[in-house]
């Protein structure tokens, strides 16, 4: 039960990181200005957030699989 909950939470956090990356990249809601991010560093931040989000989603899905398998 705990493994499933943690896996779900971790996947949601990873998904939110990816959504935030797209929000940052396409400058929805003027996020780049609010966070004072220059256009030179935007690819670095986008890459870091995509990597973090992807690993978080994959790890969360593995935890979900393990939680459902142990039932």
N, CA, C and O atoms as a GROMACS GRO file, in nm:
protein
  284
    1UNK      N    1   0.082  -0.119   0.000
    1UNK     CA    2   0.000   0.000   0.000
    1UNK      C    3   0.087   0.126   0.000
    1UNK      O    4   0.063   0.219  -0.076
    2UNK      N    5   0.188   0.127   0.086
    2UNK     CA    6   0.276   0.244   0.093
    2UNK      C    7   0.357   0.260  -0.035
    2UNK      O    8   0.378   0.372  -0.082
    3UNK      N    9   0.402   0.148  -0.092
    3UNK     CA   10   0.479   0.154  -0.216
    3UNK      C   11   0.395   0.212  -0.329
    3UNK      O   12   0.444   0.290  -0.410
    4UNK      N   13   0.269   0.173  -0.335
    4UNK     CA   14   0.179   0.223  -0.439
    4UNK      C   15   0.155   0.373  -0.422
    4UNK      O   16   0.154   0.447  -0.521
    5UNK      N   17   0.136   0.417  -0.300
    5UNK     CA   18   0.113   0.559  -0.273
    5UNK      C   19   0.235   0.643  -0.310
    5UNK      O   20   0.223   0.747  -0.373
    6UNK      N   21   0.352   0.596  -0.270
    6UNK     CA   22   0.476   0.668  -0.301
    6UNK      C   23   0.500   0.671  -0.452
    6UNK      O   24   0.541   0.774  -0.506
    7UNK      N   25   0.474   0.560  -0.518
    7UNK     CA   26   0.490   0.553  -0.664
    7UNK      C   27   0.398   0.649  -0.736
    7UNK      O   28   0.439   0.715  -0.831
    8UNK      N   29   0.273   0.656  -0.690
    8UNK     CA   30   0.177   0.747  -0.751
    8UNK      C   31   0.220   0.893  -0.729
    8UNK      O   32   0.217   0.974  -0.822
    9UNK      N   33   0.260   0.924  -0.607
    9UNK     CA   34   0.304   1.060  -0.576
    9UNK      C   35   0.428   1.098  -0.657
    9UNK      O   36   0.437   1.210  -0.707
   10UNK      N   37   0.522   1.007  -0.669
   10UNK     CA   38   0.645   1.034  -0.744
   10UNK      C   39   0.615   1.054  -0.893
   10UNK      O   40   0.676   1.139  -0.957
   11UNK      N   41   0.525   0.976  -0.947
   11UNK     CA   42   0.488   0.993  -1.088
   11UNK      C   43   0.418   1.127  -1.111
   11UNK      O   44   0.442   1.193  -1.212
   12UNK      N   45   0.333   1.167  -1.019
   12UNK     CA   46   0.264   1.296  -1.031
   12UNK      C   47   0.364   1.411  -1.024
   12UNK      O   48   0.353   1.507  -1.101
   13UNK      N   49   0.462   1.402  -0.934
   13UNK     CA   50   0.564   1.506  -0.925
   13UNK      C   51   0.646   1.513  -1.052
   13UNK      O   52   0.678   1.622  -1.099
   14UNK      N   53   0.680   1.399  -1.109
   14UNK     CA   54   0.753   1.397  -1.236
   14UNK      C   55   0.672   1.458  -1.348
   14UNK      O   56   0.725   1.532  -1.431
   15UNK      N   57   0.543   1.426  -1.353
   15UNK     CA   58   0.456   1.484  -1.455
   15UNK      C   59   0.444   1.635  -1.440
   15UNK      O   60   0.443   1.708  -1.540
   16UNK      N   61   0.435   1.681  -1.316
   16UNK     CA   62   0.429   1.826  -1.294
   16UNK      C   63   0.559   1.896  -1.334
   16UNK      O   64   0.556   2.009  -1.383
   17UNK      N   65   0.672   1.828  -1.315
   17UNK     CA   66   0.801   1.885  -1.357
   17UNK      C   67   0.806   1.899  -1.509
   17UNK      O   68   0.856   1.999  -1.560
   18UNK      N   69   0.754   1.799  -1.580
   18UNK     CA   70   0.752   1.806  -1.727
   18UNK      C   71   0.657   1.916  -1.774
   18UNK      O   72   0.689   1.991  -1.866
   19UNK      N   73   0.540   1.925  -1.711
   19UNK     CA   74   0.445   2.031  -1.747
   19UNK      C   75   0.505   2.169  -1.720
   19UNK      O   76   0.489   2.261  -1.799
   20UNK      N   77   0.576   2.182  -1.608
   20UNK     CA   78   0.641   2.310  -1.577
   20UNK      C   79   0.749   2.342  -1.680
   20UNK      O   80   0.770   2.459  -1.713
   21UNK      N   81   0.818   2.240  -1.731
   21UNK     CA   82   0.920   2.263  -1.834
   21UNK      C   83   0.858   2.323  -1.959
   21UNK      O   84   0.912   2.419  -2.015
   22UNK      N   85   0.745   2.267  -2.002
   22UNK     CA   86   0.678   2.323  -2.120
   22UNK      C   87   0.626   2.463  -2.092
   22UNK      O   88   0.631   2.550  -2.179
   23UNK      N   89   0.575   2.485  -1.973
   23UNK     CA   90   0.529   2.619  -1.936
   23UNK      C   91   0.645   2.718  -1.938
   23UNK      O   92   0.630   2.831  -1.984
   24UNK      N   93   0.760   2.676  -1.891
   24UNK     CA   94   0.878   2.761  -1.890
   24UNK      C   95   0.930   2.784  -2.032
   24UNK      O   96   0.964   2.897  -2.067
   25UNK      N   97   0.935   2.679  -2.112
   25UNK     CA   98   0.992   2.690  -2.247
   25UNK      C   99   0.907   2.780  -2.338
   25UNK      O  100   0.960   2.863  -2.411
   26UNK      N  101   0.775   2.763  -2.332
   26UNK     CA  102   0.687   2.842  -2.418
   26UNK      C  103   0.642   2.972  -2.352
   26UNK      O  104   0.563   3.046  -2.410
   27UNK      N  105   0.692   2.998  -2.232
   27UNK     CA  106   0.670   3.123  -2.158
   27UNK      C  107   0.522   3.153  -2.134
   27UNK      O  108   0.478   3.267  -2.146
   28UNK      N  109   0.446   3.048  -2.101
   28UNK     CA  110   0.308   3.069  -2.060
   28UNK      C  111   0.308   3.142  -1.927
   28UNK      O  112   0.393   3.117  -1.841
   29UNK      N  113   0.214   3.231  -1.910
   29UNK     CA  114   0.196   3.307  -1.785
   29UNK      C  115   0.318   3.391  -1.749
   29UNK      O  116   0.335   3.431  -1.634
   30UNK      N  117   0.404   3.420  -1.848
   30UNK     CA  118   0.522   3.505  -1.829
   30UNK      C  119   0.615   3.453  -1.717
   30UNK      O  120   0.666   3.530  -1.636
   31UNK      N  121   0.634   3.322  -1.716
   31UNK     CA  122   0.712   3.256  -1.612
   31UNK      C  123   0.860   3.291  -1.620
   31UNK      O  124   0.926   3.307  -1.517
   32UNK      N  125   0.914   3.304  -1.741
   32UNK     CA  126   1.056   3.336  -1.757
   32UNK      C  127   1.089   3.470  -1.693
   32UNK      O  128   1.195   3.486  -1.632
   33UNK      N  129   1.002   3.565  -1.708
   33UNK     CA  130   1.025   3.697  -1.649
   33UNK      C  131   1.013   3.692  -1.497
   33UNK      O  132   1.093   3.752  -1.426
   34UNK      N  133   0.912   3.619  -1.447
   34UNK     CA  134   0.893   3.609  -1.302
   34UNK      C  135   1.012   3.544  -1.234
   34UNK      O  136   1.052   3.583  -1.124
   35UNK      N  137   1.071   3.442  -1.300
   35UNK     CA  138   1.184   3.371  -1.242
   35UNK      C  139   1.319   3.430  -1.284
   35UNK      O  140   1.424   3.381  -1.243
   36UNK      N  141   1.315   3.534  -1.366
   36UNK     CA  142   1.435   3.603  -1.412
   36UNK      C  143   1.532   3.505  -1.482
   36UNK      O  144   1.650   3.500  -1.450
   37UNK      N  145   1.479   3.428  -1.576
   37UNK     CA  146   1.559   3.330  -1.650
   37UNK      C  147   1.594   3.389  -1.787
   37UNK      O  148   1.506   3.430  -1.863
   38UNK      N  149   1.723   3.392  -1.816
   38UNK     CA  150   1.767   3.445  -1.945
   38UNK      C  151   1.750   3.339  -2.053
   38UNK      O  152   1.745   3.219  -2.023
   39UNK      N  153   1.743   3.383  -2.176
   39UNK     CA  154   1.723   3.289  -2.286
   39UNK      C  155   1.846   3.202  -2.311
   39UNK      O  156   1.835   3.096  -2.373
   40UNK      N  157   1.964   3.244  -2.263
   40UNK     CA  158   2.084   3.164  -2.281
   40UNK      C  159   2.082   3.040  -2.190
   40UNK      O  160   2.133   2.935  -2.229
   41UNK      N  161   2.023   3.052  -2.071
   41UNK     CA  162   2.020   2.940  -1.978
   41UNK      C  163   1.894   2.856  -1.987
   41UNK      O  164   1.883   2.754  -1.920
   42UNK      N  165   1.798   2.898  -2.069
   42UNK     CA  166   1.672   2.826  -2.080
   42UNK      C  167   1.690   2.681  -2.126
   42UNK      O  168   1.625   2.593  -2.069
   43UNK      N  169   1.774   2.651  -2.225
   43UNK     CA  170   1.792   2.508  -2.263
   43UNK      C  171   1.850   2.423  -2.149
   43UNK      O  172   1.814   2.306  -2.136
   44UNK      N  173   1.936   2.480  -2.067
   44UNK     CA  174   1.993   2.406  -1.955
   44UNK      C  175   1.885   2.373  -1.852
   44UNK      O  176   1.876   2.259  -1.805
   45UNK      N  177   1.804   2.472  -1.817
   45UNK     CA  178   1.695   2.448  -1.722
   45UNK      C  179   1.594   2.349  -1.778
   45UNK      O  180   1.544   2.263  -1.706
   46UNK      N  181   1.563   2.362  -1.905
   46UNK     CA  182   1.467   2.271  -1.968
   46UNK      C  183   1.521   2.128  -1.966
   46UNK      O  184   1.447   2.034  -1.935
   47UNK      N  185   1.647   2.111  -2.001
   47UNK     CA  186   1.707   1.977  -2.001
   47UNK      C  187   1.707   1.916  -1.861
   47UNK      O  188   1.672   1.800  -1.843
   48UNK      N  189   1.745   1.996  -1.761
   48UNK     CA  190   1.749   1.945  -1.624
   48UNK      C  191   1.610   1.905  -1.576
   48UNK      O  192   1.594   1.801  -1.512
   49UNK      N  193   1.509   1.984  -1.606
   49UNK     CA  194   1.374   1.952  -1.562
   49UNK      C  195   1.318   1.831  -1.636
   49UNK      O  196   1.248   1.749  -1.576
   50UNK      N  197   1.347   1.818  -1.766
   50UNK     CA  198   1.301   1.702  -1.841
   50UNK      C  199   1.366   1.574  -1.788
   50UNK      O  200   1.299   1.472  -1.773
   51UNK      N  201   1.495   1.579  -1.760
   51UNK     CA  202   1.564   1.461  -1.706
   51UNK      C  203   1.507   1.424  -1.569
   51UNK      O  204   1.478   1.307  -1.544
   52UNK      N  205   1.492   1.523  -1.481
   52UNK     CA  206   1.436   1.497  -1.349
   52UNK      C  207   1.295   1.440  -1.359
   52UNK      O  208   1.262   1.343  -1.292
   53UNK      N  209   1.213   1.501  -1.443
   53UNK     CA  210   1.076   1.456  -1.458
   53UNK      C  211   1.067   1.315  -1.515
   53UNK      O  212   0.986   1.234  -1.470
   54UNK      N  213   1.150   1.287  -1.614
   54UNK     CA  214   1.148   1.154  -1.676
   54UNK      C  215   1.190   1.046  -1.578
   54UNK      O  216   1.124   0.943  -1.567
   55UNK      N  217   1.300   1.069  -1.507
   55UNK     CA  218   1.345   0.971  -1.409
   55UNK      C  219   1.243   0.954  -1.298
   55UNK      O  220   1.223   0.843  -1.248
   56UNK      N  221   1.180   1.062  -1.258
   56UNK     CA  222   1.080   1.054  -1.153
   56UNK      C  223   0.958   0.974  -1.198
   56UNK      O  224   0.905   0.893  -1.122
   57UNK      N  225   0.914   0.997  -1.320
   57UNK     CA  226   0.800   0.921  -1.374
   57UNK      C  227   0.834   0.773  -1.386
   57UNK      O  228   0.756   0.688  -1.344
   58UNK      N  229   0.950   0.742  -1.441
   58UNK     CA  230   0.990   0.602  -1.458
   58UNK      C  231   1.004   0.533  -1.323
   58UNK      O  232   0.957   0.420  -1.306
   59UNK      N  233   1.066   0.598  -1.227
   59UNK     CA  234   1.083   0.539  -1.095
   59UNK      C  235   0.947   0.519  -1.027
   59UNK      O  236   0.924   0.417  -0.963
   60UNK      N  237   0.859   0.617  -1.042
   60UNK     CA  238   0.726   0.603  -0.984
   60UNK      C  239   0.648   0.489  -1.046
   60UNK      O  240   0.575   0.418  -0.976
   61UNK      N  241   0.662   0.471  -1.176
   61UNK     CA  242   0.592   0.360  -1.242
   61UNK      C  243   0.649   0.225  -1.198
   61UNK      O  244   0.573   0.128  -1.184
   62UNK      N  245   0.779   0.217  -1.175
   62UNK     CA  246   0.837   0.093  -1.122
   62UNK      C  247   0.784   0.064  -0.982
   62UNK      O  248   0.756  -0.051  -0.948
   63UNK      N  249   0.771   0.169  -0.901
   63UNK     CA  250   0.716   0.149  -0.766
   63UNK      C  251   0.570   0.104  -0.772
   63UNK      O  252   0.528   0.018  -0.695
   64UNK      N  253   0.494   0.163  -0.863
   64UNK     CA  254   0.355   0.121  -0.880
   64UNK      C  255   0.346  -0.025  -0.923
   64UNK      O  256   0.263  -0.101  -0.873
   65UNK      N  257   0.432  -0.063  -1.016
   65UNK     CA  258   0.434  -0.202  -1.062
   65UNK      C  259   0.467  -0.297  -0.947
   65UNK      O  260   0.404  -0.401  -0.931
   66UNK      N  261   0.566  -0.260  -0.868
   66UNK     CA  262   0.605  -0.343  -0.754
   66UNK      C  263   0.493  -0.352  -0.651
   66UNK      O  264   0.469  -0.458  -0.593
   67UNK      N  265   0.424  -0.240  -0.629
   67UNK     CA  266   0.315  -0.240  -0.532
   67UNK      C  267   0.199  -0.326  -0.576
   67UNK      O  268   0.140  -0.397  -0.495
   68UNK      N  269   0.166  -0.321  -0.704
   68UNK     CA  270   0.055  -0.403  -0.754
   68UNK      C  271   0.094  -0.550  -0.765
   68UNK      O  272   0.010  -0.639  -0.751
   69UNK      N  273   0.222  -0.574  -0.791
   69UNK     CA  274   0.269  -0.712  -0.803
   69UNK      C  275   0.271  -0.783  -0.668
   69UNK      O  276   0.250  -0.904  -0.662
   70UNK      N  277   0.295  -0.710  -0.562
   70UNK     CA  278   0.307  -0.773  -0.429
   70UNK      C  279   0.171  -0.805  -0.368
   70UNK      O  280   0.166  -0.870  -0.264
   71UNK      N  281   0.062  -0.762  -0.428
   71UNK     CA  282  -0.072  -0.790  -0.373
   71UNK      C  283  -0.113  -0.930  -0.399
   71UNK      O  284  -0.223  -0.970  -0.359
   0.00000   0.00000   0.00000
